[in-house]
Amino acid sequence: IGYPIMLKASSGGGGIGMQIVRNDEEMVKAFEGNQKRAIAFFGNGEMYLEKYIENPRHIEIQLLADNKGNTVYLWERECSIQRRHQKIVEEAPSSFVDYQLRKKMGETGVQAAKAIGYQNAGTIEFLVDENKNFYFLEMNTRLQVEHPVTEEITGIDLVEEQLRIAAGELLRFSQEQIPIKGHSIEVRIYAEDPKSFYPSPGTITSLSLPEGDGIRHEIGIHEKSMVTPYYDPMVAKLIVKGKGREDAINKLQLALSEYHVGGIKTNIPLLREIVEHAAFQSGDTTTNFLAKYFER
């Protein structure tokens, strides 16, 4: 397939064990180092290769499938703004995806799920290049961190639907009955230094959350909580919904300005910079966004 190539840990996740390689020499070094990391983190040193797409967007399709073969897609999520291949900002729908691409990606996801007899909520993830060609990345056979933005624009509770599917119920709606209403953006609040990205464990000494119409919280901390260094550093999610993308961005800017976590460092200052950046506001959100505009 030729270089550049993305080297990945077969059992990996959260960007661990991933590295871009551009020649044979880099491949040898990257393989040895990443295999050791994969064994340490996942107990499995198996690696695989895939073609590296330059300046792509990370766009995924949310699916629901019951045990009678009924499968629908709940539109797409744009998850391109990442650091160390881990998502920071997610939104639905994508400002880059047009009707034809949305339909084609959705139908492709449904076909893939049906081909394996899938049941439950699931997500088919794609990389999409500048010419709107899309490439299969992986399938997540579970509910994802960013599922709230899909719930916000469709009005469908994905957790409730999972429970109904598990109870043997059929889907209660067809593809034509799934709406897109408004625009939703989620940001992940991480306990980490916003410049170095190093983890910032400690005790939460104060906590103040923004409130208002169109603001939603999913949070795992409270005042006096202890944030340990032993787990993923995400401690909360902030989700906003607006009438359109511009309205959602305005709500997110205001909410982030009112969000306060004391006692530890968080990535909130970085999130504020991202949301205020002209490239983000114009929808120029490829996976190299941070490297291009926030090289630190």
C-alpha positions in Angstrom: 0.0 0.0 0.0 3.0 2.3 0.2 4.1 4.9 2.7 2.9 6.8 4.7 1.4 4.0 6.9 -0.3 4.1 10.3 1.0 1.4 12.6 -1.5 0.2 15.2 -1.9 -2.1 18.1 -4.5 -4.7 17.4 -5.9 -4.6 20.9 -5.3 -0.8 21.3 -7.5 2.1 22.1 -7.3 5.8 23.1 -4.5 6.4 20.6 -2.1 4.1 22.5 0.2 2.1 20.2 -0.4 4.2 17.1 2.3 5.8 15.1 2.7 7.2 11.6 5.7 5.8 9.7 7.1 7.2 6.4 9.9 4.8 5.5 11.5 1.4 6.3 13.8 2.8 9.0 11.0 4.4 10.9 9.0 1.2 10.6 11.6 -0.8 12.4 11.9 1.6 15.3 8.2 2.3 15.5 7.3 -1.4 15.5 9.6 -2.3 18.4 8.5 0.6 20.6 4.8 0.3 19.9 4.8 -3.5 20.4 6.3 -3.1 23.8 3.7 -0.5 24.7 0.9 -2.7 23.4 2.1 -5.6 25.5 2.3 -3.4 28.6 -1.1 -1.7 28.1 -3.2 -4.5 26.5 -1.3 -7.7 27.1 -1.2 -8.3 23.3 1.7 -7.2 21.1 0.0 -7.9 17.8 0.2 -5.0 15.4 -1.4 -4.2 12.0 -0.9 -1.6 9.2 -3.3 0.6 7.3 -2.8 3.3 4.7 -2.4 6.7 6.3 -4.8 9.3 4.9 -3.3 12.8 4.9 -5.4 15.6 6.5 -8.6 13.5 6.9 -11.7 14.1 8.9 -12.8 11.5 11.4 -16.5 11.0 10.8 -18.6 8.2 12.3 -22.0 6.7 11.8 -24.2 5.9 14.8 -26.3 2.7 14.3 -29.1 0.9 16.1 -29.9 -2.8 15.3 -32.5 -5.0 16.8 -32.5 -8.9 16.9 -34.8 -9.1 13.8 -32.4 -7.5 11.4 -33.9 -4.0 11.5 -31.0 -1.6 11.4 -31.0 2.2 11.1 -28.3 5.0 11.1 -28.7 8.0 13.3 -26.7 10.3 11.1 -23.0 11.2 11.6 -20.7 12.7 14.2 -17.7 14.8 13.3 -14.9 13.8 15.8 -11.8 15.2 14.0 -10.3 17.4 16.7 -8.0 15.1 18.6 -4.8 15.0 20.5 -2.7 11.8 20.5 -5.5 10.3 18.4 -7.9 10.8 21.2 -11.0 12.9 20.6 -11.5 16.2 22.3 -14.4 17.9 20.4 -17.3 16.1 18.8 -20.3 17.5 16.9 -23.4 16.5 15.0 -24.1 16.9 12.3 -20.8 17.5 10.5 -20.5 20.8 8.6 -18.5 19.0 6.0 -20.9 16.2 5.1 -23.6 16.9 2.5 -26.8 15.0 1.9 -25.4 12.5 -0.6 -22.3 11.7 1.5 -24.4 11.4 4.6 -26.8 9.0 2.9 -24.0 6.9 1.4 -22.0 6.6 4.6 -25.1 5.8 6.6 -26.2 3.1 4.2 -22.7 1.6 4.1 -22.7 1.4 7.9 -26.1 -0.3 7.9 -24.9 -2.8 5.3 -21.8 -3.6 7.4 -23.8 -4.2 10.5 -26.3 -6.4 8.7 -23.4 -8.4 7.1 -22.2 -9.5 10.6 -25.7 -9.9 12.1 -25.0 -7.1 14.6 -27.5 -6.2 17.4 -27.3 -3.3 19.8 -26.1 0.3 19.5 -22.8 0.5 17.5 -20.7 3.0 15.6 -18.9 2.6 12.2 -15.9 5.0 12.1 -14.5 6.4 8.9 -11.7 8.6 7.7 -12.9 11.0 5.0 -10.4 12.7 2.7 -10.6 16.2 1.2 -12.5 14.8 -1.9 -15.1 13.2 0.3 -13.9 9.6 -0.3 -14.4 7.6 2.9 -12.4 4.7 4.3 -13.5 2.2 7.0 -11.5 2.7 10.2 -13.2 0.5 12.8 -16.4 -0.5 14.4 -17.1 0.2 18.1 -19.6 -2.4 19.4 -20.8 -0.3 22.3 -22.1 3.1 23.3 -19.4 5.8 22.8 -18.4 8.8 24.9 -19.8 11.2 22.2 -23.2 9.6 21.9 -25.0 12.7 23.6 -24.6 14.8 20.5 -26.5 12.2 18.5 -29.2 12.1 21.2 -29.5 15.9 21.1 -30.1 16.2 17.4 -32.4 13.2 17.0 -34.3 13.2 20.3 -33.6 9.5 20.7 -32.3 8.1 24.0 -29.6 5.6 22.9 -29.3 4.0 26.3 -33.1 3.4 26.4 -32.9 1.9 22.9 -30.1 -0.4 24.0 -32.2 -1.7 26.9 -35.2 -2.2 24.6 -33.1 -4.1 22.1 -31.6 -6.3 24.9 -35.2 -7.0 26.1 -35.9 -8.4 22.6 -38.0 -5.4 21.4 -38.1 -4.2 17.8 -36.9 -0.8 16.8 -39.8 1.7 17.2 -38.9 3.9 14.2 -37.8 3.5 10.6 -35.0 5.4 8.9 -37.4 8.0 7.5 -38.6 8.8 11.0 -35.2 9.9 12.4 -34.9 13.7 12.4 -32.0 16.1 12.4 -33.0 19.0 14.6 -30.4 21.7 15.4 -26.7 21.2 16.0 -24.9 19.8 19.1 -21.3 20.0 20.2 -19.6 18.1 23.0 -16.2 18.8 24.6 -14.3 16.4 26.8 -13.0 17.8 30.1 -9.7 16.2 30.9 -7.7 16.3 34.1 -4.5 17.3 32.4 -2.1 20.2 31.7 -3.6 22.1 28.7 -0.1 22.8 27.2 1.9 19.6 27.9 -1.1 17.2 28.0 0.5 15.6 31.1 -2.1 14.1 33.6 -3.0 16.3 36.5 -4.3 14.1 39.4 -5.3 15.6 42.7 -8.4 16.7 44.8 -11.1 18.8 43.4 -11.2 21.8 45.7 -14.0 23.7 43.9 -16.4 23.1 41.1 -18.8 25.5 39.3 -20.8 24.3 36.2 -22.5 26.5 33.7 -26.3 26.2 33.4 -28.8 27.3 30.9 -31.0 26.4 28.0 -29.2 23.9 25.7 -26.5 23.0 28.2 -26.0 19.4 29.3 -23.5 17.8 31.7 -22.3 14.2 32.0 -19.8 14.3 34.9 -17.9 12.0 37.1 -16.5 14.4 39.7 -17.8 16.6 42.5 -16.2 18.9 45.0 -13.6 17.0 47.2 -13.4 14.2 44.6 -10.0 12.6 44.2 -8.8 12.3 40.6 -6.2 9.5 40.5 -3.5 8.9 37.9 -4.6 5.4 37.2 -7.3 5.8 34.7 -8.2 7.8 31.6 -8.0 11.5 32.5 -11.5 12.4 31.3 -13.6 13.6 34.2 -16.6 15.3 32.5 -18.4 16.1 29.3 -20.0 19.4 28.4 -22.7 19.2 25.7 -24.5 22.1 24.1 -27.3 22.3 21.6 -28.2 25.2 19.4 -30.6 26.0 16.5 -27.6 25.8 14.2 -23.9 25.4 14.4 -23.2 29.1 15.0 -25.8 29.2 17.8 -24.2 26.0 19.3 -20.7 27.6 19.2 -21.9 30.7 20.9 -23.5 28.6 23.7 -20.3 26.6 24.0 -18.1 29.7 24.3 -20.3 31.1 27.1 -20.5 27.8 28.9 -16.7 27.2 28.8 -16.2 30.8 30.2 -18.3 29.9 33.2 -16.8 26.4 33.8 -14.5 26.2 36.8 -12.6 23.2 38.3 -10.3 24.0 41.2 -7.4 22.0 42.6 -6.2 20.4 39.4 -5.3 21.5 35.9 -7.8 20.8 33.1 -7.9 21.3 29.4 -10.6 23.9 29.6 -8.2 26.8 28.5 -7.3 24.8 25.4 -11.0 24.1 24.7 -11.7 27.8 24.9 -8.9 28.5 22.4 -10.2 25.8 20.0 -13.8 27.0 20.0 -12.7 30.7 19.5 -10.4 29.8 16.6 -11.5 31.0 13.2 -10.7 27.7 11.6 -13.0 25.9 14.0 -15.7 28.4 13.5 -15.5 28.0 9.8 -15.6 24.2 10.0 -12.0 23.6 9.0 -11.6 20.7 11.4 -9.3 18.0 10.2 -7.5 15.5 12.4 -4.3 17.7 12.2 -6.1 20.7 13.7 -4.1 20.8 16.9 -0.8 20.2 15.2 -1.6 22.9 12.6 -2.9 25.6 14.9 -1.8 24.8 18.4 1.7 23.3 18.1 3.1 23.4 21.6 
